[in-house]
Every structure is written in structure tokens, then in C-alpha cells.
Amino acid sequence: MLFLVAALLLLGVVLGTVAHAPLTFSVATGLVIAVWLGIFAIRERHGRRRSTSVH
């Protein structure tokens, strides 16, 4: 429960910051995060495939 409260507080702070940032900055930051998450997902998928084929 405490984790949920902390996550919601952090989300509120981040959304408050984005509301005051210029639109171009918000979009650029969103794109960077999306690319980072995509690379992470691809690396995780390849890592899981590699580990399951060895066993």
C-alpha cells in the first residue's frame, strides 16, 4: 500500500512538471522514454529466447 501511495505521489509530481514544460520538450522526452523502453523490451525478449534454447 505504501508503494502505491509513493508511486501516485511521484506520478503527480511528474505530471505537474510536464504541465509546466514546453510541449516540444514533453514530446521529445516522451519519445526518448519510448525508444528506451522499446530497446529494453527487445533486449529482454532476446535474452529470454537465448536462455530457454540453451536449457
Sequence and secondary structure as in RCSB ss.txt:
>XXXX:A:sequence
MLFLVAALLLLGVVLGTVAHAPLTFSVATGLVIAVWLGIFAIRERHGRRRSTSVH
>XXXX:A:secstr
 HHHHHHHHHHHHHHHHHHHS HHHHHHHHHHHHHHHHHHHHHHHHHHHHHHHH 
